[in-house]
Amino acid sequence: MVKVNPKKVVQSWRWLFILCLLVAYPLAASAEKINWVDEHYDFTRVQKALVYDVVVVDKSEIDNDLVEAVMLEEYLKTAARPPYKMVRPDKSTMISPGNPTEGADIYVMAEMLQWHNDSYVKEAYTSWETRTSTRKVKWSDGTWHEEKYEYTVPVHHPAQTIPTSTVRIRFDVYDAKTGKKVMSRDELRKRDNSDHGQQGIFGRISKKFFDDLGDKIKNR
């Protein structure tokens, strides 16, 4: 017969173990986002949006033109998600050469400000991990029984190099009639254990922005 006796667990060691986990395993991703919206602007009237190509400002680590091509393709897919008719600059210029924003309700511009791959060294550390074992105990009636118990052991983790990927994008939305800015977002995301994973981060940032823009338009 196996009997679990939780009273045998040393609570102080559990708390120490939890504290070590928090120190040893920080979040694998971080984000910084500055967001601004003109609260007086009526997004619900938007039916057409002129979407310009992403302007790649930071090309220092982009050594392949295919990367930009894939980036633009991903961007246009996410830009088409909101409930509006997306207009591209080439078609808009053909329709209205003198004023390409004519016929659209808003126009969207974006800049890719940072596309960076890096790494840092995570120092060696020791964590406390819980183990489970069994032992024989003698009950008051003289019989022997097997019980489970927990104990903690120190585990050494050697230093390791952690690759990181960073992407920063700036989005600006303007009213097409007045040229007034009505929405802006500057977002930077950094992910640990990611080696040249900027493309995935770029897609997630873009998707989140256009989903948020779409939510404002859907409220009509």
SVG drawing of the C-alpha trace seen along z (x, -y; Angstrom):
<svg xmlns="http://www.w3.org/2000/svg" viewBox="-22 -69 51 74">
<polyline fill="none" stroke="black" stroke-width="0.4" points="0.0,0.0 1.3,-3.4 0.4,-6.4 1.1,-10.0 2.1,-12.0 2.2,-15.7 3.2,-16.8 6.7,-15.4 7.2,-18.1 9.3,-20.9 7.5,-24.1 10.5,-26.4 12.3,-24.4 9.3,-24.7 9.3,-28.4 13.0,-28.5 12.5,-26.3 9.8,-28.6 12.0,-31.7 14.9,-30.0 12.6,-29.2 11.6,-32.8 15.2,-34.0 16.5,-31.3 13.8,-31.3 12.9,-34.9 10.3,-35.6 11.5,-34.4 9.9,-37.4 9.5,-41.1 7.6,-43.9 7.5,-47.7 4.6,-49.4 3.6,-53.1 0.1,-53.5 -1.9,-56.6 -5.5,-57.0 -7.5,-60.0 -10.5,-59.3 -12.7,-61.8 -12.1,-60.2 -14.9,-58.1 -13.3,-54.9 -16.6,-53.3 -17.1,-55.3 -13.9,-53.8 -14.7,-51.8 -11.5,-52.1 -7.9,-52.2 -4.8,-53.1 -2.0,-50.9 1.6,-51.8 4.5,-49.4 6.6,-49.1 9.6,-51.4 12.6,-49.4 14.8,-51.8 17.1,-49.3 18.7,-47.2 22.0,-46.6 21.3,-42.9 19.1,-42.2 21.5,-40.9 18.9,-39.2 16.3,-41.0 14.1,-38.0 13.7,-38.8 12.2,-42.2 9.9,-40.5 8.6,-38.0 8.2,-40.8 6.1,-42.9 4.0,-39.9 3.3,-39.1 2.5,-42.7 -0.1,-43.0 -1.8,-39.8 -2.3,-41.2 -3.2,-44.7 -6.1,-43.1 -7.6,-41.7 -9.7,-44.7 -13.2,-45.1 -12.3,-47.7 -11.4,-47.6 -7.7,-47.8 -6.3,-50.0 -2.7,-49.9 -0.7,-53.0 -0.2,-51.9 -3.9,-51.5 -4.7,-54.7 -2.2,-56.7 -3.8,-55.4 -7.3,-56.5 -6.2,-59.9 -2.7,-60.8 -2.8,-64.3 -4.1,-63.1 -3.5,-59.4 -5.3,-59.4 -8.6,-60.6 -11.2,-57.9 -9.8,-56.4 -11.0,-57.2 -7.7,-56.5 -4.1,-55.7 -1.6,-53.6 2.1,-53.9 4.7,-51.8 8.4,-51.8 10.5,-48.8 12.9,-50.6 14.9,-47.6 15.7,-44.1 18.3,-42.8 19.8,-39.4 22.0,-39.2 22.9,-37.0 23.8,-37.2 25.4,-34.9 23.2,-33.5 25.4,-33.0 25.7,-29.7 23.2,-29.2 22.0,-26.6 18.3,-25.8 16.5,-23.6 14.4,-20.8 11.9,-18.5 12.4,-14.7 10.0,-12.0 11.0,-8.8 9.5,-6.2 10.5,-4.9 9.3,-2.4 7.6,-3.8 6.3,-1.9 2.8,-2.8 1.6,-2.9 0.0,0.6 3.4,2.0 2.9,2.6 5.2,1.3 4.0,-0.7 5.5,-2.4 5.0,-6.2 6.0,-8.7 8.0,-11.8 9.5,-14.8 12.9,-16.3 14.9,-19.0 18.3,-18.8 20.6,-21.4 20.9,-21.3 23.8,-23.1 23.0,-24.8 26.1,-25.8 26.4,-29.1 24.9,-29.2 24.6,-31.6 21.0,-32.7 20.3,-34.0 17.8,-36.8 15.7,-38.4 14.4,-42.0 12.0,-43.8 10.6,-47.3 7.9,-48.7 6.2,-52.1 2.6,-52.4 0.8,-55.6 -2.8,-56.0 -4.0,-59.3 -7.4,-60.6 -7.3,-60.8 -9.3,-63.9 -7.5,-66.1 -4.1,-64.4 -4.5,-64.4 -2.9,-61.6 -5.6,-59.5 -3.7,-56.5 0.0,-55.6 1.8,-52.7 5.5,-52.1 6.2,-48.5 9.4,-46.7 9.4,-43.0 12.4,-40.9 12.4,-37.1 15.0,-34.9 16.1,-31.5 15.3,-32.8 18.0,-32.7 17.1,-34.9 13.5,-34.7 12.7,-38.3 10.3,-37.3 7.9,-35.6 8.0,-38.6 7.4,-41.0 4.3,-39.0 2.9,-39.0 3.4,-42.7 1.7,-43.5 -1.2,-41.2 -1.8,-42.7 -1.9,-46.2 -4.3,-45.6 -6.5,-43.4 -6.8,-46.4 -7.5,-48.8 -10.1,-46.3 -11.8,-46.2 -12.3,-50.0 -13.8,-49.8 -16.1,-46.9 -17.9,-48.9 -20.0,-50.6"/>
</svg>
